[in-house]
Amino acid sequence: MNRITISDALKSQFDGIDVPVEVVDAAGHRLGHFVPATVLPRDECPYSAEELDRMQHEPGGRSLTEIWKALGAK
């Protein structure tokens, strides 16, 4: 990814932004989008490794065959 270094004056306009925003020039022409580094990617797992391990070892549940049977599939 390419990188652009901005001045401190311009940086101050981005301070406090915590959601993605559209960036435009003075005439309103779209330059691009700014996504703050504090915005987490949506594909990160919300569970810790310990929680995932605990869930994996919880008893219960049904096999796929049992689910299909309960749904009336042949």
PDB file of N, CA, C and O in Angstrom:
ATOM      1  N   MET A   1       0.842  -1.166   0.000  1.00  0.00           N
ATOM      2  CA  MET A   1       0.000   0.000   0.000  1.00  0.00           C
ATOM      3  C   MET A   1       0.893   1.237   0.000  1.00  0.00           C
ATOM      4  O   MET A   1       1.905   1.293   0.698  1.00  0.00           O
ATOM      5  N   ASN A   2       0.500   2.213  -0.789  1.00  0.00           N
ATOM      6  CA  ASN A   2       1.232   3.477  -0.811  1.00  0.00           C
ATOM      7  C   ASN A   2       0.890   4.293   0.424  1.00  0.00           C
ATOM      8  O   ASN A   2      -0.112   4.037   1.091  1.00  0.00           O
ATOM      9  N   ARG A   3       1.724   5.268   0.720  1.00  0.00           N
ATOM     10  CA  ARG A   3       1.538   6.080   1.923  1.00  0.00           C
ATOM     11  C   ARG A   3       1.703   7.549   1.572  1.00  0.00           C
ATOM     12  O   ARG A   3       2.573   7.911   0.780  1.00  0.00           O
ATOM     13  N   ILE A   4       0.862   8.398   2.165  1.00  0.00           N
ATOM     14  CA  ILE A   4       0.958   9.853   2.025  1.00  0.00           C
ATOM     15  C   ILE A   4       1.184  10.434   3.416  1.00  0.00           C
ATOM     16  O   ILE A   4       0.448  10.111   4.349  1.00  0.00           O
ATOM     17  N   THR A   5       2.187  11.282   3.563  1.00  0.00           N
ATOM     18  CA  THR A   5       2.449  11.954   4.833  1.00  0.00           C
ATOM     19  C   THR A   5       1.742  13.298   4.820  1.00  0.00           C
ATOM     20  O   THR A   5       1.918  14.090   3.894  1.00  0.00           O
ATOM     21  N   ILE A   6       0.934  13.557   5.857  1.00  0.00           N
ATOM     22  CA  ILE A   6       0.188  14.805   5.912  1.00  0.00           C
ATOM     23  C   ILE A   6       0.800  15.732   6.972  1.00  0.00           C
ATOM     24  O   ILE A   6       1.502  15.287   7.881  1.00  0.00           O
ATOM     25  N   SER A   7       0.518  17.008   6.830  1.00  0.00           N
ATOM     26  CA  SER A   7       1.031  18.001   7.784  1.00  0.00           C
ATOM     27  C   SER A   7       0.284  17.886   9.107  1.00  0.00           C
ATOM     28  O   SER A   7      -0.797  17.300   9.172  1.00  0.00           O
ATOM     29  N   ASP A   8       0.871  18.450  10.158  1.00  0.00           N
ATOM     30  CA  ASP A   8       0.211  18.451  11.467  1.00  0.00           C
ATOM     31  C   ASP A   8      -1.114  19.212  11.410  1.00  0.00           C
ATOM     32  O   ASP A   8      -2.075  18.846  12.087  1.00  0.00           O
ATOM     33  N   ALA A   9      -1.159  20.271  10.599  1.00  0.00           N
ATOM     34  CA  ALA A   9      -2.395  21.054  10.479  1.00  0.00           C
ATOM     35  C   ALA A   9      -3.517  20.202   9.895  1.00  0.00           C
ATOM     36  O   ALA A   9      -4.650  20.251  10.374  1.00  0.00           O
ATOM     37  N   LEU A  10      -3.207  19.429   8.871  1.00  0.00           N
ATOM     38  CA  LEU A  10      -4.214  18.549   8.276  1.00  0.00           C
ATOM     39  C   LEU A  10      -4.557  17.400   9.214  1.00  0.00           C
ATOM     40  O   LEU A  10      -5.716  16.997   9.309  1.00  0.00           O
ATOM     41  N   LYS A  11      -3.554  16.876   9.903  1.00  0.00           N
ATOM     42  CA  LYS A  11      -3.793  15.794  10.848  1.00  0.00           C
ATOM     43  C   LYS A  11      -4.797  16.196  11.910  1.00  0.00           C
ATOM     44  O   LYS A  11      -5.619  15.381  12.329  1.00  0.00           O
ATOM     45  N   SER A  12      -4.740  17.446  12.350  1.00  0.00           N
ATOM     46  CA  SER A  12      -5.649  17.902  13.406  1.00  0.00           C
ATOM     47  C   SER A  12      -7.108  17.813  12.972  1.00  0.00           C
ATOM     48  O   SER A  12      -7.996  17.685  13.815  1.00  0.00           O
ATOM     49  N   GLN A  13      -7.365  17.880  11.663  1.00  0.00           N
ATOM     50  CA  GLN A  13      -8.740  17.751  11.168  1.00  0.00           C
ATOM     51  C   GLN A  13      -9.237  16.308  11.280  1.00  0.00           C
ATOM     52  O   GLN A  13     -10.444  16.067  11.304  1.00  0.00           O
ATOM     53  N   PHE A  14      -8.327  15.369  11.347  1.00  0.00           N
ATOM     54  CA  PHE A  14      -8.700  13.963  11.455  1.00  0.00           C
ATOM     55  C   PHE A  14      -8.762  13.484  12.902  1.00  0.00           C
ATOM     56  O   PHE A  14      -9.312  12.418  13.179  1.00  0.00           O
ATOM     57  N   ASP A  15      -8.202  14.262  13.823  1.00  0.00           N
ATOM     58  CA  ASP A  15      -8.212  13.868  15.234  1.00  0.00           C
ATOM     59  C   ASP A  15      -9.648  13.726  15.730  1.00  0.00           C
ATOM     60  O   ASP A  15     -10.499  14.569  15.446  1.00  0.00           O
ATOM     61  N   GLY A  16      -9.905  12.664  16.464  1.00  0.00           N
ATOM     62  CA  GLY A  16     -11.217  12.439  17.041  1.00  0.00           C
ATOM     63  C   GLY A  16     -12.194  11.717  16.134  1.00  0.00           C
ATOM     64  O   GLY A  16     -13.290  11.364  16.570  1.00  0.00           O
ATOM     65  N   ILE A  17     -11.822  11.489  14.885  1.00  0.00           N
ATOM     66  CA  ILE A  17     -12.710  10.754  13.981  1.00  0.00           C
ATOM     67  C   ILE A  17     -12.603   9.272  14.319  1.00  0.00           C
ATOM     68  O   ILE A  17     -11.509   8.708  14.350  1.00  0.00           O
ATOM     69  N   ASP A  18     -13.750   8.650  14.570  1.00  0.00           N
ATOM     70  CA  ASP A  18     -13.715   7.227  14.929  1.00  0.00           C
ATOM     71  C   ASP A  18     -14.577   6.358  14.016  1.00  0.00           C
ATOM     72  O   ASP A  18     -14.850   5.199  14.327  1.00  0.00           O
ATOM     73  N   VAL A  19     -15.001   6.927  12.890  1.00  0.00           N
ATOM     74  CA  VAL A  19     -15.742   6.172  11.879  1.00  0.00           C
ATOM     75  C   VAL A  19     -15.164   6.521  10.511  1.00  0.00           C
ATOM     76  O   VAL A  19     -14.566   7.587  10.363  1.00  0.00           O
ATOM     77  N   PRO A  20     -15.320   5.665   9.515  1.00  0.00           N
ATOM     78  CA  PRO A  20     -14.839   5.993   8.175  1.00  0.00           C
ATOM     79  C   PRO A  20     -15.541   7.247   7.633  1.00  0.00           C
ATOM     80  O   PRO A  20     -16.740   7.429   7.846  1.00  0.00           O
ATOM     81  N   VAL A  21     -14.798   8.099   6.938  1.00  0.00           N
ATOM     82  CA  VAL A  21     -15.359   9.321   6.352  1.00  0.00           C
ATOM     83  C   VAL A  21     -14.870   9.479   4.918  1.00  0.00           C
ATOM     84  O   VAL A  21     -13.810   8.975   4.549  1.00  0.00           O
ATOM     85  N   GLU A  22     -15.663  10.188   4.116  1.00  0.00           N
ATOM     86  CA  GLU A  22     -15.280  10.511   2.756  1.00  0.00           C
ATOM     87  C   GLU A  22     -14.429  11.780   2.799  1.00  0.00           C
ATOM     88  O   GLU A  22     -14.741  12.705   3.548  1.00  0.00           O
ATOM     89  N   VAL A  23     -13.374  11.833   2.017  1.00  0.00           N
ATOM     90  CA  VAL A  23     -12.497  13.007   1.953  1.00  0.00           C
ATOM     91  C   VAL A  23     -12.719  13.678   0.598  1.00  0.00           C
ATOM     92  O   VAL A  23     -12.612  13.046  -0.453  1.00  0.00           O
ATOM     93  N   VAL A  24     -13.034  14.989   0.648  1.00  0.00           N
ATOM     94  CA  VAL A  24     -13.286  15.753  -0.583  1.00  0.00           C
ATOM     95  C   VAL A  24     -12.398  16.988  -0.610  1.00  0.00           C
ATOM     96  O   VAL A  24     -11.894  17.424   0.425  1.00  0.00           O
ATOM     97  N   ASP A  25     -12.209  17.555  -1.812  1.00  0.00           N
ATOM     98  CA  ASP A  25     -11.454  18.808  -1.912  1.00  0.00           C
ATOM     99  C   ASP A  25     -12.412  19.988  -1.719  1.00  0.00           C
ATOM    100  O   ASP A  25     -13.600  19.792  -1.460  1.00  0.00           O
ATOM    101  N   ALA A  26     -11.890  21.216  -1.846  1.00  0.00           N
ATOM    102  CA  ALA A  26     -12.699  22.418  -1.595  1.00  0.00           C
ATOM    103  C   ALA A  26     -13.889  22.514  -2.547  1.00  0.00           C
ATOM    104  O   ALA A  26     -14.899  23.130  -2.210  1.00  0.00           O
ATOM    105  N   ALA A  27     -13.782  21.915  -3.727  1.00  0.00           N
ATOM    106  CA  ALA A  27     -14.878  21.954  -4.697  1.00  0.00           C
ATOM    107  C   ALA A  27     -15.881  20.817  -4.487  1.00  0.00           C
ATOM    108  O   ALA A  27     -16.884  20.727  -5.194  1.00  0.00           O
ATOM    109  N   GLY A  28     -15.602  19.956  -3.515  1.00  0.00           N
ATOM    110  CA  GLY A  28     -16.507  18.844  -3.245  1.00  0.00           C
ATOM    111  C   GLY A  28     -16.212  17.581  -4.030  1.00  0.00           C
ATOM    112  O   GLY A  28     -16.985  16.624  -3.983  1.00  0.00           O
ATOM    113  N   HIS A  29     -15.092  17.570  -4.755  1.00  0.00           N
ATOM    114  CA  HIS A  29     -14.717  16.382  -5.526  1.00  0.00           C
ATOM    115  C   HIS A  29     -14.132  15.326  -4.587  1.00  0.00           C
ATOM    116  O   HIS A  29     -13.257  15.607  -3.768  1.00  0.00           O
ATOM    117  N   ARG A  30     -14.635  14.126  -4.733  1.00  0.00           N
ATOM    118  CA  ARG A  30     -14.182  13.044  -3.865  1.00  0.00           C
ATOM    119  C   ARG A  30     -12.726  12.684  -4.143  1.00  0.00           C
ATOM    120  O   ARG A  30     -12.325  12.451  -5.283  1.00  0.00           O
ATOM    121  N   LEU A  31     -11.947  12.647  -3.057  1.00  0.00           N
ATOM    122  CA  LEU A  31     -10.545  12.243  -3.147  1.00  0.00           C
ATOM    123  C   LEU A  31     -10.377  10.796  -2.704  1.00  0.00           C
ATOM    124  O   LEU A  31      -9.493  10.087  -3.185  1.00  0.00           O
ATOM    125  N   GLY A  32     -11.223  10.372  -1.797  1.00  0.00           N
ATOM    126  CA  GLY A  32     -11.116   9.007  -1.292  1.00  0.00           C
ATOM    127  C   GLY A  32     -11.810   8.875   0.043  1.00  0.00           C
ATOM    128  O   GLY A  32     -12.657   9.691   0.406  1.00  0.00           O
ATOM    129  N   HIS A  33     -11.443   7.842   0.765  1.00  0.00           N
ATOM    130  CA  HIS A  33     -12.037   7.573   2.067  1.00  0.00           C
ATOM    131  C   HIS A  33     -10.938   7.445   3.113  1.00  0.00           C
ATOM    132  O   HIS A  33      -9.852   6.933   2.840  1.00  0.00           O
ATOM    133  N   PHE A  34     -11.239   7.913   4.297  1.00  0.00           N
ATOM    134  CA  PHE A  34     -10.325   7.775   5.422  1.00  0.00           C
ATOM    135  C   PHE A  34     -10.953   6.811   6.413  1.00  0.00           C
ATOM    136  O   PHE A  34     -12.077   7.019   6.868  1.00  0.00           O
ATOM    137  N   VAL A  35     -10.220   5.756   6.743  1.00  0.00           N
ATOM    138  CA  VAL A  35     -10.677   4.787   7.733  1.00  0.00           C
ATOM    139  C   VAL A  35      -9.690   4.852   8.897  1.00  0.00           C
ATOM    140  O   VAL A  35      -8.531   4.463   8.748  1.00  0.00           O
ATOM    141  N   PRO A  36     -10.138   5.338  10.050  1.00  0.00           N
ATOM    142  CA  PRO A  36      -9.237   5.474  11.193  1.00  0.00           C
ATOM    143  C   PRO A  36      -8.629   4.138  11.599  1.00  0.00           C
ATOM    144  O   PRO A  36      -9.269   3.094  11.470  1.00  0.00           O
ATOM    145  N   ALA A  37      -7.413   4.171  12.081  1.00  0.00           N
ATOM    146  CA  ALA A  37      -6.728   2.950  12.508  1.00  0.00           C
ATOM    147  C   ALA A  37      -7.436   2.306  13.692  1.00  0.00           C
ATOM    148  O   ALA A  37      -7.233   1.121  13.959  1.00  0.00           O
ATOM    149  N   THR A  38      -8.262   3.064  14.407  1.00  0.00           N
ATOM    150  CA  THR A  38      -8.964   2.521  15.567  1.00  0.00           C
ATOM    151  C   THR A  38     -10.163   1.671  15.182  1.00  0.00           C
ATOM    152  O   THR A  38     -10.702   0.952  16.023  1.00  0.00           O
ATOM    153  N   VAL A  39     -10.595   1.741  13.912  1.00  0.00           N
ATOM    154  CA  VAL A  39     -11.717   0.933  13.460  1.00  0.00           C
ATOM    155  C   VAL A  39     -11.217  -0.484  13.219  1.00  0.00           C
ATOM    156  O   VAL A  39     -10.314  -0.713  12.415  1.00  0.00           O
ATOM    157  N   LEU A  40     -11.819  -1.429  13.930  1.00  0.00           N
ATOM    158  CA  LEU A  40     -11.381  -2.816  13.803  1.00  0.00           C
ATOM    159  C   LEU A  40     -11.958  -3.463  12.553  1.00  0.00           C
ATOM    160  O   LEU A  40     -13.113  -3.221  12.202  1.00  0.00           O
ATOM    161  N   PRO A  41     -11.156  -4.289  11.879  1.00  0.00           N
ATOM    162  CA  PRO A  41     -11.700  -5.021  10.740  1.00  0.00           C
ATOM    163  C   PRO A  41     -12.858  -5.913  11.183  1.00  0.00           C
ATOM    164  O   PRO A  41     -12.843  -6.446  12.293  1.00  0.00           O
ATOM    165  N   ARG A  42     -13.854  -6.074  10.323  1.00  0.00           N
ATOM    166  CA  ARG A  42     -15.040  -6.850  10.650  1.00  0.00           C
ATOM    167  C   ARG A  42     -14.779  -8.348  10.691  1.00  0.00           C
ATOM    168  O   ARG A  42     -15.601  -9.095  11.222  1.00  0.00           O
ATOM    169  N   ASP A  43     -13.670  -8.801  10.151  1.00  0.00           N
ATOM    170  CA  ASP A  43     -13.442 -10.240  10.097  1.00  0.00           C
ATOM    171  C   ASP A  43     -12.655 -10.776  11.291  1.00  0.00           C
ATOM    172  O   ASP A  43     -12.285 -11.950  11.308  1.00  0.00           O
ATOM    173  N   GLU A  44     -12.396  -9.931  12.285  1.00  0.00           N
ATOM    174  CA  GLU A  44     -11.705 -10.411  13.473  1.00  0.00           C
ATOM    175  C   GLU A  44     -12.680 -11.150  14.367  1.00  0.00           C
ATOM    176  O   GLU A  44     -13.824 -10.727  14.532  1.00  0.00           O
ATOM    177  N   CYS A  45     -12.234 -12.238  14.937  1.00  0.00           N
ATOM    178  CA  CYS A  45     -13.072 -13.048  15.807  1.00  0.00           C
ATOM    179  C   CYS A  45     -13.274 -12.316  17.134  1.00  0.00           C
ATOM    180  O   CYS A  45     -12.308 -11.853  17.741  1.00  0.00           O
ATOM    181  N   PRO A  46     -14.522 -12.210  17.584  1.00  0.00           N
ATOM    182  CA  PRO A  46     -14.773 -11.508  18.840  1.00  0.00           C
ATOM    183  C   PRO A  46     -14.462 -12.339  20.086  1.00  0.00           C
ATOM    184  O   PRO A  46     -14.573 -11.837  21.205  1.00  0.00           O
ATOM    185  N   TYR A  47     -14.077 -13.598  19.904  1.00  0.00           N
ATOM    186  CA  TYR A  47     -13.830 -14.494  21.032  1.00  0.00           C
ATOM    187  C   TYR A  47     -12.335 -14.735  21.238  1.00  0.00           C
ATOM    188  O   TYR A  47     -11.560 -14.767  20.283  1.00  0.00           O
ATOM    189  N   SER A  48     -11.953 -14.901  22.489  1.00  0.00           N
ATOM    190  CA  SER A  48     -10.560 -15.218  22.799  1.00  0.00           C
ATOM    191  C   SER A  48     -10.316 -16.695  22.493  1.00  0.00           C
ATOM    192  O   SER A  48     -11.263 -17.462  22.316  1.00  0.00           O
ATOM    193  N   ALA A  49      -9.060 -17.085  22.433  1.00  0.00           N
ATOM    194  CA  ALA A  49      -8.719 -18.484  22.184  1.00  0.00           C
ATOM    195  C   ALA A  49      -9.284 -19.385  23.278  1.00  0.00           C
ATOM    196  O   ALA A  49      -9.713 -20.507  23.009  1.00  0.00           O
ATOM    197  N   GLU A  50      -9.281 -18.885  24.511  1.00  0.00           N
ATOM    198  CA  GLU A  50      -9.814 -19.667  25.631  1.00  0.00           C
ATOM    199  C   GLU A  50     -11.321 -19.882  25.482  1.00  0.00           C
ATOM    200  O   GLU A  50     -11.826 -20.975  25.736  1.00  0.00           O
ATOM    201  N   GLU A  51     -12.034 -18.833  25.069  1.00  0.00           N
ATOM    202  CA  GLU A  51     -13.480 -18.960  24.883  1.00  0.00           C
ATOM    203  C   GLU A  51     -13.806 -19.938  23.767  1.00  0.00           C
ATOM    204  O   GLU A  51     -14.731 -20.740  23.899  1.00  0.00           O
ATOM    205  N   LEU A  52     -13.060 -19.883  22.669  1.00  0.00           N
ATOM    206  CA  LEU A  52     -13.281 -20.809  21.558  1.00  0.00           C
ATOM    207  C   LEU A  52     -13.031 -22.247  21.987  1.00  0.00           C
ATOM    208  O   LEU A  52     -13.786 -23.147  21.623  1.00  0.00           O
ATOM    209  N   ASP A  53     -11.977 -22.462  22.756  1.00  0.00           N
ATOM    210  CA  ASP A  53     -11.663 -23.802  23.239  1.00  0.00           C
ATOM    211  C   ASP A  53     -12.777 -24.319  24.155  1.00  0.00           C
ATOM    212  O   ASP A  53     -13.181 -25.478  24.061  1.00  0.00           O
ATOM    213  N   ARG A  54     -13.265 -23.451  25.035  1.00  0.00           N
ATOM    214  CA  ARG A  54     -14.343 -23.841  25.943  1.00  0.00           C
ATOM    215  C   ARG A  54     -15.601 -24.207  25.160  1.00  0.00           C
ATOM    216  O   ARG A  54     -16.239 -25.219  25.448  1.00  0.00           O
ATOM    217  N   MET A  55     -15.960 -23.385  24.165  1.00  0.00           N
ATOM    218  CA  MET A  55     -17.161 -23.646  23.358  1.00  0.00           C
ATOM    219  C   MET A  55     -17.031 -24.952  22.577  1.00  0.00           C
ATOM    220  O   MET A  55     -18.001 -25.696  22.430  1.00  0.00           O
ATOM    221  N   GLN A  56     -15.827 -25.221  22.081  1.00  0.00           N
ATOM    222  CA  GLN A  56     -15.611 -26.434  21.296  1.00  0.00           C
ATOM    223  C   GLN A  56     -15.812 -27.682  22.140  1.00  0.00           C
ATOM    224  O   GLN A  56     -16.209 -28.723  21.618  1.00  0.00           O
ATOM    225  N   HIS A  57     -15.547 -27.593  23.419  1.00  0.00           N
ATOM    226  CA  HIS A  57     -15.636 -28.760  24.287  1.00  0.00           C
ATOM    227  C   HIS A  57     -16.932 -28.825  25.095  1.00  0.00           C
ATOM    228  O   HIS A  57     -17.077 -29.689  25.960  1.00  0.00           O
ATOM    229  N   GLU A  58     -17.874 -27.920  24.823  1.00  0.00           N
ATOM    230  CA  GLU A  58     -19.157 -27.971  25.518  1.00  0.00           C
ATOM    231  C   GLU A  58     -19.937 -29.199  25.054  1.00  0.00           C
ATOM    232  O   GLU A  58     -19.940 -29.521  23.865  1.00  0.00           O
ATOM    233  N   PRO A  59     -20.596 -29.883  25.986  1.00  0.00           N
ATOM    234  CA  PRO A  59     -21.400 -31.044  25.595  1.00  0.00           C
ATOM    235  C   PRO A  59     -22.702 -30.590  24.934  1.00  0.00           C
ATOM    236  O   PRO A  59     -23.103 -29.431  25.047  1.00  0.00           O
ATOM    237  N   GLY A  60     -23.342 -31.518  24.249  1.00  0.00           N
ATOM    238  CA  GLY A  60     -24.641 -31.221  23.647  1.00  0.00           C
ATOM    239  C   GLY A  60     -24.540 -31.082  22.146  1.00  0.00           C
ATOM    240  O   GLY A  60     -23.516 -31.372  21.528  1.00  0.00           O
ATOM    241  N   GLY A  61     -25.639 -30.628  21.588  1.00  0.00           N
ATOM    242  CA  GLY A  61     -25.709 -30.470  20.147  1.00  0.00           C
ATOM    243  C   GLY A  61     -26.268 -31.715  19.488  1.00  0.00           C
ATOM    244  O   GLY A  61     -26.501 -32.734  20.138  1.00  0.00           O
ATOM    245  N   ARG A  62     -26.478 -31.612  18.182  1.00  0.00           N
ATOM    246  CA  ARG A  62     -27.022 -32.737  17.411  1.00  0.00           C
ATOM    247  C   ARG A  62     -26.203 -32.913  16.148  1.00  0.00           C
ATOM    248  O   ARG A  62     -25.568 -31.980  15.656  1.00  0.00           O
ATOM    249  N   SER A  63     -26.235 -34.115  15.644  1.00  0.00           N
ATOM    250  CA  SER A  63     -25.546 -34.379  14.377  1.00  0.00           C
ATOM    251  C   SER A  63     -26.387 -33.800  13.240  1.00  0.00           C
ATOM    252  O   SER A  63     -27.574 -33.523  13.412  1.00  0.00           O
ATOM    253  N   LEU A  64     -25.769 -33.624  12.099  1.00  0.00           N
ATOM    254  CA  LEU A  64     -26.482 -33.109  10.937  1.00  0.00           C
ATOM    255  C   LEU A  64     -27.616 -34.049  10.548  1.00  0.00           C
ATOM    256  O   LEU A  64     -28.688 -33.596  10.147  1.00  0.00           O
ATOM    257  N   THR A  65     -27.389 -35.350  10.662  1.00  0.00           N
ATOM    258  CA  THR A  65     -28.423 -36.335  10.356  1.00  0.00           C
ATOM    259  C   THR A  65     -29.641 -36.131  11.245  1.00  0.00           C
ATOM    260  O   THR A  65     -30.775 -36.201  10.773  1.00  0.00           O
ATOM    261  N   GLU A  66     -29.409 -35.878  12.540  1.00  0.00           N
ATOM    262  CA  GLU A  66     -30.515 -35.648  13.472  1.00  0.00           C
ATOM    263  C   GLU A  66     -31.270 -34.359  13.140  1.00  0.00           C
ATOM    264  O   GLU A  66     -32.493 -34.302  13.261  1.00  0.00           O
ATOM    265  N   ILE A  67     -30.543 -33.343  12.728  1.00  0.00           N
ATOM    266  CA  ILE A  67     -31.177 -32.071  12.361  1.00  0.00           C
ATOM    267  C   ILE A  67     -32.056 -32.260  11.136  1.00  0.00           C
ATOM    268  O   ILE A  67     -33.196 -31.796  11.115  1.00  0.00           O
ATOM    269  N   TRP A  68     -31.535 -32.942  10.107  1.00  0.00           N
ATOM    270  CA  TRP A  68     -32.314 -33.188   8.878  1.00  0.00           C
ATOM    271  C   TRP A  68     -33.567 -33.996   9.202  1.00  0.00           C
ATOM    272  O   TRP A  68     -34.646 -33.712   8.681  1.00  0.00           O
ATOM    273  N   LYS A  69     -33.423 -35.008  10.065  1.00  0.00           N
ATOM    274  CA  LYS A  69     -34.553 -35.849  10.450  1.00  0.00           C
ATOM    275  C   LYS A  69     -35.620 -35.010  11.137  1.00  0.00           C
ATOM    276  O   LYS A  69     -36.806 -35.179  10.854  1.00  0.00           O
ATOM    277  N   ALA A  70     -35.223 -34.100  12.042  1.00  0.00           N
ATOM    278  CA  ALA A  70     -36.171 -33.253  12.746  1.00  0.00           C
ATOM    279  C   ALA A  70     -36.880 -32.282  11.811  1.00  0.00           C
ATOM    280  O   ALA A  70     -38.007 -31.865  12.079  1.00  0.00           O
ATOM    281  N   LEU A  71     -36.226 -31.926  10.723  1.00  0.00           N
ATOM    282  CA  LEU A  71     -36.807 -31.022   9.745  1.00  0.00           C
ATOM    283  C   LEU A  71     -37.690 -31.753   8.741  1.00  0.00           C
ATOM    284  O   LEU A  71     -38.342 -31.131   7.903  1.00  0.00           O
ATOM    285  N   GLY A  72     -37.701 -33.089   8.835  1.00  0.00           N
ATOM    286  CA  GLY A  72     -38.560 -33.885   7.955  1.00  0.00           C
ATOM    287  C   GLY A  72     -37.919 -34.216   6.622  1.00  0.00           C
ATOM    288  O   GLY A  72     -38.610 -34.619   5.687  1.00  0.00           O
ATOM    289  N   ALA A  73     -36.641 -34.057   6.522  1.00  0.00           N
ATOM    290  CA  ALA A  73     -35.946 -34.399   5.258  1.00  0.00           C
ATOM    291  C   ALA A  73     -35.830 -35.908   5.136  1.00  0.00           C
ATOM    292  O   ALA A  73     -35.759 -36.631   6.130  1.00  0.00           O
ATOM    293  N   LYS A  74     -35.814 -36.362   3.897  1.00  0.00           N
ATOM    294  CA  LYS A  74     -35.706 -37.807   3.653  1.00  0.00           C
ATOM    295  C   LYS A  74     -34.294 -38.180   3.292  1.00  0.00           C
ATOM    296  O   LYS A  74     -34.008 -39.353   3.051  1.00  0.00           O
TER     297      LYS A  74
END
